[in-house]
């Protein structure tokens, strides 16, 4: 450690002001007069971190405090990693034309698109990773994390070794939405905090020091980007864009931000934007238009030139979130936009820069010519929803984040060829099954309407086959018992449209064996009886439908349904008595007798009744534990208060108890005996 020269690494301003930078944290009190007129003590001198300094993994600050009952992370080692968070904005960072970085939960994955090799970096906070940024040289990555228990940090690692180089502290209260290295000063980085602070912070990350800090906005913020010229930044978020500059004032360096004005243009959340060489900003919109900003105002709304002279069409059908600008030297040639309609479209930059609206027409729409388009859609799937276009520094590869089909595309701008390099569930995973007869096989389901088969014994991406049902969610799965399918290849899946589909696994595909619709609401649970003679499904409309399994064919025949008083959280079959237990959302458990097929008459209606008994467990009342106190150490006033409190408790015990509704939802139950 080297001693810093006077005035090094300071920042000026008031952290509570939205328009100005933050004041120096360490020197704010230095030099000020105390209330009694004396000079306050001088702040301790700062030190510089040496360029060769790295943090050791056993540093006390890096050790986690485990909650009660939680096992240390070192007891388990992660062997495989699969998945991609397609709902996270800007979830692709490009190292080069062969390697990308993305985030899933608590894990940062460096992925080689050619060899499919992975390098994993695990987050250190308890809230997951908010954002990852790569510097211009590809030497450092910044991992901005989130936390639910403390103020999270930004961790900066060396890419080659994944050694921890720097930690940035107290830049956000709960987590970070974005961070970006400066292209103008290699030791500066900007971070953007999540709620409740929404702080925009400029750091000297080499020395872990804050240069400037202020509130970015009062609502959700998405992204911060450095401008083309030093000292300028842009932030975007919910229905806003803000233009920032570092300005020198008589009190020091300040951050000053100007809110963009939509004027007569419809408000929109702004996700994608690019800056043209002349300083104009082009943004996308939720409704498909491209917006051209000049200064702090929307200059015009860019439309696609139609077939007629005065014909104007929407640039995209749906949200426009992916944008990039193509340049030759210092001149922009084209702006490329990607939308939710699956199209990449090229627009002349010169037409955009010279666009002028006709104010007398009463609107700001200006038609420009589209020079090229490429349609991207997966075979048998939906058009790609292009959330992000990320490109390598040599412009040989573009990477597209497709949140509709759950894949990452690699696009070659020289040949317009597009191929899938990574595929995963586009939304939340709702279930996973493993198969005793097929070691290494796993089937996952998702609310994106897909079932995917994986071979988790492979060293690379082990996804083997997928089946998709667009527009519906797969909410539950269950593997058939050996009495139904001795080969162990049959699974039943419940969908959000009330349909139950039964599949057989054959080689490299799912084969639909049977489909039926027992419910008019989403199917939440499926459960086979222990002997395999019944398959029961529970839906969001508080009904349970019983299907009889045929012995030879394994097909299901409908018997009927019963209606319960509340939503169903779990179904448990008793292996000995073959009764069925349900855990309900109203805090009760209901146990039903096994259906007798011969006694069910479904000639007029499928609804029938079963004998049952209901139990409402009493929720225990939490008792306050009082610390032990030595009576001899208490004064007379404390003894009197303690005696009054004890007398009050005794009086309440003697009074008639008041009934209190302590019912709560029962999530899980297990049979211990008959």
N, C-alpha and C positions, 0 to 999 in steps of 0.2 A: 504494500500500500504506500502511495506517495501522497504527500500533503498537497492539497489544492492551492493554487494561487488565490489571492484575495479577489472576490467577485466572481469566481468561476462557478458555472453551473447554477446560477440563481435565476429566479423568475419573479415577475412583478405583477401586482394587481390584486383584486379582491375575488376570492373563490366563490362568493355568493352572488356576484353580479353576472347577468346573462350575457352582457355585451363586452366584458373585459376579461383579461387574463387573470390568473391567480397570483397572489402575492407570494413572496419567498417564505417557504414554510419554516426554514430554520433561522432566517434573519429578520423575521417580521417584528420580533420583540426587541431585537438588538438596537441600541441607540435611543429607544423611546424613554421618556421620563416616567418614572413610577409616580404613584399617587402622592407620595410624600415628597416629591420633588427630586429624589435621587435617581441617578442613572441606573436603568435595569441592567442585570448582568449580561455580558456579551455572549452570544450564542457560541457553542463550541465550533472550532475550526473543522472544515470539511476535509475529507480525504479523497484522493482519486484511486479508483480501482485500476490495477495494472492490466495491460492488454493480455497478459498471459494468465490472468486469474480465472479459474473455473471453480464452481461449487462442487464439493464432495457430497456423495449421496448420503453419508452419515451425518451431515450437518444437522444440528438440533432443529433448525427452522423447517427442515424438510420432513421431519418425522410426524406422522399422523397420530392424532389422539383418537383411539378407537372407542366408539360407543360401547356401553355395557352389553356384553354378550356377543359382540362381533369378533370373528376370527381374523387374525392378521392376513394381509394380502399374500404374504410370502408362503402361506400354506398351500396355495393353489397357483399353478402356472398355466397361463393361457397358451394353448397349442394352435388353435385355428381361429380365424376371424373372417366372418362373411357378413356382407350387408353394406348399405349405403343410405344415408339420411337425405332423401330426395326433397324433403320439405324444408330443409335448411337452405336459406339463401346463400349464394356465392360459396357453394361447398366444393369447389374445385380450385386448387392452386396448382400452377404448372411449374415444375422444376426445369424440364426440358421437353423435347418432343417425345421422349420415351417414358417420363416419370411424372406422375401427378400426386397430389396430396389431398386427402379428404378426411372428414370427421364423422364418426358415428359414436354418439354418447360420450363416454370417457376416453375414447381411443382415437389417436391420430394415426392414419395409415398412409404410408408412402408406397405407392403402387407402381410397378414397372409394367407398362401396358403390353410389352413384347414378351417378356418371360413370365409375367403374372406373379412375380415374386413380391412379397410384402415385407415391409419393415414397420414395426408397430411401436408407437410411443404412447404410454399410458398417462392420462391426466393425473394431477396431484390433488385437485380439489374435489369436494363431494357433490358438486352440481353439474359436472360434465364440462366439455370443451365448447366454448362459444364461437371461436373463430381461430383460423390459422392463417398467417401471412408469411410470405417468402420475400427476402430482400432481392434487389436487382441482380446481384451476383450469384444467387443460389447458395450462398454460404451459410446463412442464418435463417431459422424459422422462429416465428413468435407464436406461442400458444397462449391465447387469451381464454381464461377459464371462468367458470361460474361456481358459486358456493351458496349454500343455504345456512351456514353456521358462522361464517366470518367474511371479511373483505377478501375477495379473490385476488390473485396475482396474474401478471403476464410473465410467462417463462420463455426465455430465449435460449435456443439450443443451437449447437453447431450441427449442420446437416450431416457431415461426413461421419462424425463419431456419436452423435446424439448426446453429447455431454452438455450439462447445464451451464450456461455462460453468464446469464444475468437474470435478475428478478425485478419486476416493476411492481411496487406496492402502493396500495391505497389510491388506485385510479378509478375504482367503481365500488359501489356498495354491495351489489348482488352478482354482477357478472358483466361480461363485455359482449357487445353486438358486433364489433368490427375492430380491426387494427390494420395499419398499413405503414410500411417503411417509406421514408422519404426518398424520392429519386434525386433530390438536390443535395441533401446532406446525409451521408451514410450513417451517421450516428443519431439521426432523429427518427422518431416513430410517432404516429398519431393513434390514439385509442378512443373508442366511443363506448360509453357505458350504457348498461340497460337501466330499466326502472329500479329505484325511484329517482336516481340522480341524473341520468342522461348526460354524464359529463364527457366533454371533449377535452382531451389532455394531449399536450405535446411534450414529449420526453427527450432528454439526452440519454438514450438507453444504455450507452456504454458506461455511463457513470450512475445509472439508476436514478436520475434526477428529473424532477418535473420542471419544465420550462414555462409552460402556460397551461391554464386550466379554466374552463368555464362551462356553463350549462348549455348543451347543444339545442335542446327543444323541450317542450312540455309533454310530448307524446312519443310513441315508439319511434326509434331511429333505426335505420337499416345499415347504413354504410357511410364511411368517410374515405375520401380520396384526395390525394394531393393534386394541386393544379399544375398546369404546364410551367408556371413560373414560380420561383421560390417565394415562400410566404403566403401562398394562396391555397385554400382547401375548400372542398365541397362536401356537405352532408345531406343525406336524403332520408325520408321516412314516411310516416303516415301523413298524406296530404300536404307535404311540404318539401321544399328544397331550400338550402341555406348556403350562402356564399361567404366565406371567411377570408380574412387577411390579417397578417401580423403587422400591426401598425405601431410605430414609435411615437410615444406621446411624452409630455414633459414629466410624467411620473414613471416612464419606463415602457417596456414592450407590452402591448396589449393584443388580445384577440378580439376582433370586431366582426360581427356576423350580420348579414342583411338577409332577411326573409324574402324568398321569391314570391312574386305576386301573380296569381293565376288570372286575375282580371275577369273577363267574360268567359274564359275557358273553364270547362267543367273540372272540378277538383278530382285529384287522383292520387293514390299512393304511388310513389316514384321509387322503382327498384333499379332499373338499368338506365345509365346515362353515359355519354362520352363528351369530351371537350374538343372542339375543333381548334386548329392552329391560330385562328383569329380571335379566340376567346369565347366564341358562342358555345352554348351547351345544347345538346340534343338529348331529350329524355323520352322514354316510352310512357305508356299510360295503361290503366286498367281496361279502357274501352277501345284500344286498338290504334289510336292515333300516335303520331310522333310529334312532340312539342319542341319548338325551337325557342330557346331563351336568349335574350340579348339584354345585358345588364341584369336587372332583377325581375324583368317582366317577360311574359310569354309574347314573343313577337308574332308568331303565327303557328297554326296547326297544319302540319304537313300531311297531305293526302296523296293517294295514288291516282295518277292520271288514267282516266277511263278511255273508252273507245271514242267518245265524242269530244268536241273541242272544250266544252264546259263541263264535261263529265268528271266527277270525282268519286273515288271509291276509298274505302278504309284500307290503310296499309296492311292491317292484319285483322282477322276475325278473332277477337279475344285479346287478352293481355299481351303487352309487349314488354318483356323483361330482359332480353339479351340484346346488347348493343356493342359494337366495336367500330373503330375507324381505321381505314386502310390508308397508308401514307407512302409516298415516294419522296424520299428526302425530307424536306420540311413542309411539303405540300400534301394536303389530304386529297385523296382521289375518290373514295367511296365511304359511305356509312352502311354497315351491315346490321340488319335487325332480325331478331328471331322471336317468334310469337307462339301463342298457345295453339295456333292452327297448324303447326308443323312446318312452316315455311321459313327458310332463310331468304332474305331479299336484299338486293344491292341497290343503293341510291347514290346518284352523283353528288359528291360533296360540294361541287361548284353550284349546283341547283339549290342546295340547301342554304349555302352562304348568301346567295343573292335573292332568296325568297322574300317577296314583299306582299303583304296582304292588301286587298282592296277594302279599305275601311268604309267606303260608301256602300258596300254590299251588305253590311250588317253582320259579317262573320269574319273570322281570321283564317279560314281554310285556304290553303295554297296547294294546288296540284303539282306534283313533281313526277318525273318519269322514273319508273322502275327499270333498271337495266338488266337484271338477272334475278332468277329465283331457283331455289332447290327445295324440293318437297322431301321431308324426312318422316318416315313411319315404319314401324316394325311390321314384318310380314304377319298378317293375321291380327295385328293390333291396331291401336288407335293412332291418330297423328301425334307426333311428338309435341309435348308441351315444353318448349325451350325456355328454361328459367335462367340459363347462364351460357355465355359463350366465352370460354377462356382459351387463350392461344399461347403457344410457345414463343420465346423471344426471337427465334429465327423465322417465325410465321410458317413453319412447315406443317404444323398440326394445330387444329382447333378441337377443343373438347366441349361437348354440349351436354348439359344436365337436363335430362328428360324425366320430368316428374309424373308423366302420364303412363308410360310403359315401364318405368322402373329400370332405366338403363343409362349408361354414359356412352355417348357416341364419339368416335374419332373421325374428324372430317379433314380431308386433304384438299386445301384450297386450290391446288394446282390441277387436280383431276376431278374435283367434285365428288369423289368417292367417299362414302360414309359407312362405317362399320361399328358394331357394338363391341366395346372392349370390357364392359363390366355390366352385369345384370343382377338385380336384387329386387326385393319387395319395395314397391313405391310408397307404401303406407305401413301402419303398425302391424307387427306380426301377432296374430291372434292364437296360434297354437303350433305345437311341434310334436311329432310322433316318431318313435324309433321302432324297429322291427326285430324281434328276437331271432327270426329265421333268416334275416339278411343283415348281418353285422356290417356297420358302416353306412347303412341307408337311413336317411332322415327325411321326413316330409314336413314342410312348413306351410302354414296358411296365413293369409293376410286380409286386411280390410280393403286391399286394392282388387279383390276378386280373383286372386291367383292361388294355385297350389304349386309348390316347387319341390322337386326331389333332389336331394343332395347326397353325395358320397363324401362323408367327412373324414375318410381315411386318406384321401388324396392330399398331396403336398400343395397343390395349386387349387384354383377355384374349382370346387367339386359339384357345381350345379349340373344336373344331367338332363332334366326334362321339366316342363312347366305346362299347366293348363290354365286358361284364363276365362273369366266370365265378367266382362266389363259392365260396370254400372251397379254391381251388387257386391256385398262384403261377405267374405267367408269368416264366420264368427266362432265356429267350433269344429272339432274333428274327433273321431273315435275309431280305433282299430277293432275289427271284428274278432271275437274269440275263436279258438280252434274248433269249437262245435259248429260254427257257421262257415269258416274257411280254414281247413287244416293247413293250407299252405301259408297262411298268415299274410296274404297280399291284399286283403279287402279293407277299405276304410270308408266311413260314412262322414259326410261334411254337411254342416248346417249353414244356410245362407240367409242374408238379411231380407230376402223377398219371401220367406216362409217355405222355401224349397229345401228338401233333403236329397242330396245326391250321393250315390254309392259308386265308388270307383274300385277297379282292379289295377294293380301295378303289373305291367307287362314290359319287360326289357327296358326301354327308354321312353315310356309314355304312360299316361293315365288313360284307362279305358272306362268310359261311363257304362256302368252295369245297370243302374236303375235310377230314376228320378221321380219323386212324388212331392206333392205340396200339401202337407197336413195342417199348415197354419196360415193365417192371414197376416201375421206379424213375424218379426225377425226370430229365427231359431237360435236360442242362446246356449242350449245344452243338449248333448246326446249321451245316452248311456245304454249299453247292452246289459241284459240280465246275466248273472253268473253262468247259467246253463245255456245261454245263447238263444233262448226261445223268444225273447222280446227285445225290441229296440224302442226306447222311450225318448221322446224329444220334448223339450220345454221351450216355450216361446215368450216373447215380451208381452203378450196379451194374457198372461197368467194361466195358460192352458198347457196340459201335458197330453201328448198323443202317443198311444201304444200301437206298435206294429208287431205282428206275429211273423217270425222268421221261418221260412219253409226249409225243411230238413235237407232235401236233396238239391234244390236249385240255389238255396241261399237268398232267394228273393223275399222281399217284405210284403206282407198282406195287411191292409189297414184293419184295426179293430175298433178304435174310437178314442175319445178324449174325455178328460175330466177338467173341471175349472176350479182353480184355487182362488183364495181371497187376496193373494199378494203375489208380487214377483218372486221368481225362483232363483236362488243363488247356487244351489248345488243339489244333485241327485245322488243318493247312495243306496245301492242294493245290499241287503243283508244276505251273506252267503249261506247262512244256516236256515233262517226262517223264510228267505226269499221275499221278505217284505221290502217296501221301498220307502226311503226316508227323504224328505225334502226340507231344505233350509230356506226360509222365506225372508223377504225383505222387511216384513212387519215385526220381526223379532220372535217368531214362533217356528216350531218344527212340526211337521205333519207326517205321520207314518201311515202308509196305505197298504192294504192287503194286496197280494199278488192277484192280477186279473185271472178269472177262470173263463177260458175262451168259449166254452159251451154255454155259459150263462149270459153272454153278451149278444144282444139282438140289435143289429145295425140296419135292419130293413127300413126303418123310418128316419132314424137320426144316428149320428156317430157319437153323440154325447151319452155317457153313462155315469154311474156312480160306483164308488168303491168304499168299503168299510175303512175307517181311519180313526186315529186318535191324534190329538194335538197337544203339544207341550209348549208352555211359555216360560223359559228359564228366567229366573230373577237376576237382574243385573246388579252385581254387588256395588254398594255405595262406598266410594272412596273415603277412607278415614284419614284425617289429618294427624300426623305424628308430631307431637310436641317434644322439643329437645329437653333433655334432662337438665334440671336447674338445681343448684345447691341453695337451699333456703337460707342458709347462714349468710350468703353473699348478697342477698336482696335487702334493699332498704324498706322502710315501712310502706311507702307508696306503692312499690312494686309488689309487695306481699298482698296488699289490699286488692290491687287490680287482678292478681292471680286468683285470689279467693273468689272474687265476683265472677270471674270467667268460669270457674269450676261449678259454682252454684247455678249459673245460668244453664250449663249443660245438664246438670241433674234435674233441673226443673223441666227441661224439654223432654227428657226421657220419661218423666211421669205423665206428661200430657198425652192426649189421644193422638196416635200417629195419623198424619195426613197422607192419603194415597197420592203417590207421585208416579207419573207415567215414565217408566225407565226402559221401555221397549226400544230395541235397536235391531238393526239388520243382522241376521245370522249368516255368516259367510260359509263356514265349513263345519262338518261334523264327521265323526267316525264311530262305528260300532265297536264296543269293547267286548260285548257278549250279547246273548239273546235279549 
